[in-house]
Amino acid sequence: MLKITLSLIMITALFSLLCAPLQAQNNGTLEGIALDKLGILNTPGTGARPFSMGGAYTAISDDAFALLYNPAGLAQVRRIELSIGMHQLKNDITNKFLGYSAENTCSSTSIGHIALIYPYPTYRGGLALGFGVFRAGSSELESFKNGYLEDIQAVVQNKYLQSGNLYQYHIGAGMDISPNISLGAGIVIWDESIDFTDEINYNDPGSLAVWNDDVSLDVDGFSMNLGLLYRANEFFKAGLMITTPVWLSLNGDGITNYDGTYKDGSGGWTVDPDYGVIDENYTLPMKFRGGIAFFLPNFTLACDVSYTDFTQVKRNGKPILDSIDFLGRHMFNDVLEYNAGLEFTVPGAPMRLRCGYSYRPLAIASIEEIGFIEEDYPTSYVGDVTTVRQRQFFTFGVGTILSRVLSVDATLALGSFERETPNLDEKRDITEFLLSTAYRF
C-alpha cells in the first residue's frame, strides 16, 4: 500500500475518541467520522404520504406531518386527527478495500410516528395544536471491512455494529393570520439511545489480536421550527420552514478490551478493560426549507429545496476542521437538497397513487478506510472521500380512505449512494417501507 496517497492518523476508535476530549480536541477528522457514523446529520423524517412524494411536503402539510415538515400547515386541519405509523429500513452495504470485498445486510423495524392534532375553528380561519413523536433518522448500521496491508503483511477485519433510532418530540401550533397566510411554530426535543460495538481483528506474521469497544450512548437535543404557508388560490401554495440550530448533548459510557495470542505458541496477553465516560456537546446548523405545490384536477405536484451549511457544525463551541488538511478545511460540506413528488387521485375511487424523487447529498469530507493495530494501539487509514454517486431516492406509494374517517397509506422507497477514497469503495443500497394510518373524527 502506498501511504503517500493518504494520511495516517492515530485513532482510539469511536468510543475512545468520545471519551478522551482532551486528547482529541484538535482532531476534527475523528470528530467528523464519529458524527457520520452516528447518523445524526441525516434526518429525513418519516410518514408514508410525505415519503412517497419524495419529501416535497413543505407546501402541502395538511395533516399530522405538518409538525415535521411545516407547522404553519396545521391551520389547514379541520378535524381531530390521530395518526400512527411504522417504518422499516434495510441497508445492503459493500466495502471494497484494495480489492478485498465485504458485503452485509442490516435491517430494522420501528414505530414511525404517533401524533394527535386538535383544531380550534376561529372567525379568522383555522387554529390547530399538535403533538407528535416522529422517527426522524436512524443509527442502524452494520459495516464490515476486510483487507491485506502489504507493507506490514497483516490481514485485517473491521466490524462495526450499531443500533438506535433518532426520535423527535414535536409540540406545535399553526394559525391563519389572513385568508391567504398561515404561520406556525414548533418545539422539537431530540432523543436517541445508541449502542455500538467497534471491533478490529488483526492478524500479522507474529500474532493474532482483537481490539473491541462496547458503548452505550444517549443523545438529547433541542431545536425549534418556524413555518409560513401562503395560499395564492385553490391551485397554488408555497411554504417555508426554518429550523433553528440544534443543541445536542452526548452522554454515555463504555468499555474497551484488548487481547491476543502469539503464533509461536509462547502464550498471549489480556489487557485490563478500559472504562470511560462520554460527555460532549455539539451544535448543528440552521436549516432552510422552501417548497411550492400545484393542485390540478386529480393531480398534485410538489417541489422542495432545502439548504444546510454543515461547515458550521461545532463541538464544544468550536468548528470541526479536517486535521488531515493543513489549510484548515472544514470536515463537512454545505448541502443543497432537492425533493419532488406527484400525487394522482383515481377518478371515481377513494385511492391516490404517488411517486417522488429526493436528492440528499452526503456532507462528510473524509472517511475511515480501515483500522488496524500498531504497537498495541488502534490505528486507522483515513482518506479524502469522493462521491461517485450522491445519495438519492425514488419513492412509490398508494393511499386509500376507509369508511370516510380512516385513511391508510403505504410507501416503498429505494435509495443508494457510492463513495470512494484512494483505497476504499463503499456502496450502499437502501430500502425503506412505511405504513401510516390516520383516524379523523
N, C-alpha and C positions, 0 to 999 in steps of 0.2 A: 504494500500500500504506500502511496506517495503522500507523506504527511504534509508536503508543501501545498497540497490542494485544499487543505482545511486547517482549522486551528484546533489545537489540542488543549483542553482545559480540564482542570481537576473539578470533579463533581462528587458530592457525597449523596447522590441520589436525591429524589424529590423530598423525602422526609427530612434528611439531614439538612437540605437547603432551607426548608421552612423552619427547622428547629435551631438553626445557627445564624440568626440575623446579623450578628456582629462579624462573623466570618464572611458572609456572602453579601454584605450590604452594598458593595460596589459591583457586584456581578449581575448586571441586568439580564445577561443571556440566560442564566439559570432561572431567574425570577420569571422571565417571559415564558420559558419552557414549562415551568410549573403551572402558570395560569392557562396555557394552551391545553395541557393535559387535563386539567380540572374541568374544562369546558365552560368556564364562567363567561367567556367572551361571546359565546354563541347562544343567544336566547331567542329562537324563532317563535316561541309561543305554542299554542295548541288550538284545538277546535276544528271539527270536521268541515264546516262550511268555510271558514276563513282559509284553512289549509288548501281546500280543493280549488280555491280561487287564487292560489299562489301567494297568499298572504296579502293580497291587494284589498284591504278591508278598511282603510282609514276613512274613506268617503262613504262607506256603507254602514257599518257599525250600528245596526238597528236591532240588536239583541244583546244577550248577556256578554258577548265577546267585545262589546264596546268598552268594557272595563279594561281590556287588554290592548285594544287597538286604537281607540279614540273615545275617551269618556264623554265627550260632547254628544255622541250618538245615543247616549242613554235617554236623552229627551225625546227620542222617537218611540220609545217603548210605551205602549198604551195599556197593556195588561200585565198583571203579576206574572213573572216568568221564573220557573225553577228549571235549571239546566244541569245536566251531568254528562260526563263522557269518559272514555278510556283512550289510551294512546299506547301503541306498540311500536317499538323501534328495533331494527336489526341492522347490524354493520357487518359487511364482508370486507376484511382487510387483508391486503397483500403487501408485505415488506420485502424488498429485494436489496440486500446489501452485498455489493461486489459480486453479483451473480448468484448468491445464496438466497433462496426464496423461503418465506414462511407465510402460510395462509391460515386464517382462522375466522370464525363467525361468532358474534356475540349478539344476544337479543335480550330485551326486557319488556315487560308489560306493566303499566301503572295507570292510576287514575289520571285522566287528562284534565278534568276540571269539575268543580261543583260551584254553582253560582245562583244567586237569588236577586232579582230586580223587582223593585216596588215603585210603581209610578204614582204621581200625585197630579191629577189634572188641575190646571190653573187657568185663569181668564186670559193669560198671555200666551198660552201654549202648553208645553209639556215640562214636567219636572219629575225626575226619577232618581232614586237612590239605589245603590247596588253593592253587593259584597260577593266576592268570589275567590276561590283558590284555584290557581292555574299552574299546570306543569309548563314552565317557561323554557326549560332546557334540560339536558341530560348529561351526566358524567359517566354513563355506562360505557365501558371500554375494556376490551381485551386485545392486547397487542403483543406479538411475538416477533423477535428478530434473531436470525442466525447469521453467523459469519466466521470467516477464517482470516486472522490477522497475520499476514505473511511475514512481516518484519520481525515478529516475536513468536511465530509458529504456534499460535494459540487458536483454539476453537471456542467460540462464544455463543451463548444463547441468552437473550434478554426476554424476560416475561413480565408484563405489566398488566395487572388485573385491577379494575376499578368499578365501583358501583355507587349509585346515587342519582337522584332526580332533583333538579332545582325547582322549587315551588315558590310562587309569588302569591301573597295575600293582598288582594285589592279591595279598597274601600273607595267608592267614587260616587259622584253626582253629576248629572247633566241637566241643563235648563235652557229653554228657549228665551232669548232676550229680545227677539223680534220674530216676525213671521218667517224670516229667511235665515236667521243666525242662531246657533246654539253654542253654548260654552260648557265646558266640563273640566273637572279636576279629579285626581285620584291620588291616594296614598298607597305606596307599594312597600310591603315588607318581604324581603328575600330570606329564604330559609332552605338549607340543604344539609344533609348528613352524608358524608363521603367516607367510604372505606376503600383502601387500596393496598396492594402488595406489589412492590418493585423488587425483582429478583435478577441477579446476574449469576449465570453458571459459566465458570471459566475453566478451561482445560488446556494447560500448557505442557511442554515436554516433561516437567518435573512434578506437577501436582494437579489435583482437582480441587476447585474451591467454589463455594457458594456464598454470595452476599445477598441478604434479604432484609427488606424494610416492610413492616406492617404498621399501618397508620389509620387512625380514626380521626376525622376532621369535621368540625361544624362550621358552616358558613352562614353568617347573618348579615343582613344589609337593609338599607332604606333608600327610597327614591320617591319622586313624585311625577305624575303625568299631568300635562295641561293640554286640553284639546279644544279645537274650533271646528265647527261644521257649518258650511254655507250651502243653502239650497236655492239655487237660482230659479228653478222651476221644477216641474214634475219630471223633467228629463235629465237634469244635470245637478250633481252635488260635488262639492270639494271639501276636503278635510285636511287638518293639520294637527299633529301631535308633537309636543316637545317633552322629552324625558330629561329630568334634571340629572346632575352627576349622581352616581350610585356610590354610597359609602358602605364598604364591606369590611367585616372583621372575620378572620380565620383563626379558630381556636381548636386545639386538639392535642393529642399525644400519640406516641408510637414507640416502637422498639426495633432496633437493628441487631441482626445476628450475622456472624461471620464464622465459617468453619471450613475445613478441608482435610485432605489426606495427601501424603507423598506417594508417588508411584513406585519408588524403590522399596516400599514396604517398611520404611523406618517409622511409620506412625502418622500422626496428623495433629491437628490443633482445633481448639474451640475457644473463641474469644468471648469474654463476658458480654452479655447483652448490653446494648447502649440505649438508655431510655431518654426521651426528650419531650419537651412541651412546645407547642406551636402557639404563637401569639403575634399575628400580623394584621396590618390594616392596609387596604387597597382602596383606591378611588377610580371608578370607571367614568369615562367622559360623557357629556351630554349627547343625546341622540335626537336628530331632527327627522321627522317623517311627514310626507305630504302625499295626497292622493286625490284622484278625480274618479267619478263614476258616471256613466251614461245609462239611462233607463229607457229602453225602447220596447215596443210590444213584443213580449215573450223573451226579450234579451236584456241582460245587464252586463256591461263591460266596465271593468275597473282597472286602474293602473296606480301603482305606488312607487315612490322613490324615497330612500332614507339615506342619511349620512351620519357616520360616526368617525371621529378623529381619534383612533386608538393610540396615536402617539402621545396623547395626554393622559394615558394610564399612569397612575402613581402608586408607589409603595412607600408607606410611612411618610407621605407628603413629598416624595422626590420622584422625578421622572424615571422611567425604566429605560436605560440605554443599553445598546448591544455592546458588551465589553469586548467582543471579538474585533469590532471596528474601532480603530484608534481615533477616528474622526468624531466619535460620539453619536453614531447613527441610532435612532430610536429602535427599540426592539420590535415595535409594531408599526403597521401602516394605517393610513386612513382608509375607510371602506365606504364605497358607494353601492348601495343595494337597489335592485330593480325587482318589481313584482307586477304580474299581470294576471287577470282572471276573467273568465266568461261564464255566465250562468244562463241556461236556456230553460224556460218553462214550457213543458209539453202541453200543447193545446188540448183542452178537454180532459186533462188528467192531473191529479194532485202530485205531480212529480217534477223535479228540477234536475237537470243534468249540468255538470260543471267541469271545467278544466282550467289549469293555470300553469304558470311558469314563475320561478323565482331564481334570481341570480344573487348569491351571497358570498362574496369573495372572502378568502382567508386573510387574516390580519397579521400573522406572525412572520418575522423576517428570517429567523434561524431556528433549526430544529436539531434534536439529538439524532445522530446517525446510529451509533451503537455504543454500549458501555462495556467495559472490561475491568479487570483488577490488576493494578500495578503497585508493587511494593505494599501489599496488604491494604490497598486503598482503592475505592471505586473511581474509575476514570472514564471519561466519555469523549468520543469524537463528535464535534458539533460543526455543522456546515451551514452556509447561507442557503436558503431554500428558494427554489424557482418553481412557480406554479405552472405545471404543464396544462392542467385543465381546472378551471375555477369551480368552486362548489356551486352546483345548480340543481334545481328540482323541477320535475314535471309531475303534475298532480291531476287526479281524476276523481270525481265524486258524484254522488246521487243523493237526493233528499226527497222525502215524501211527508205528507200530512195524514195522520190517522185520527179519525173521529173528531176533526175540526179543532182539537185543543192540543194534540200531541204530535210533535214532529220528530222525525228520525233522519239523521244524516250520516253518511259514511264516505270515507276518503282513502284513497291509496296514493302515496307519494313516493316517487322513485328519484333518487339523487345520487350524485357521485362527485368525486374530485380526485386529482392526481397531482402530486408534487414531488420534487426531487432535489437532492443535493449532489455534490460531486460523486458520492459513493452509494447513496440510498435512493431507491424509488419506492414511494408509498402510494398505493391505490386504495380507494375506499368506495364501495357501493353501499348505498343507504336505502333501506325500505322502511316506510312508516305506514301504519294503518290506524285510522282514527274513527271512532264511532261516538256520536253525540245524540242526545235526546233532550227535548225541551217540552215542558208542560206549561201551558198558559191558561190562566183562569181569572 
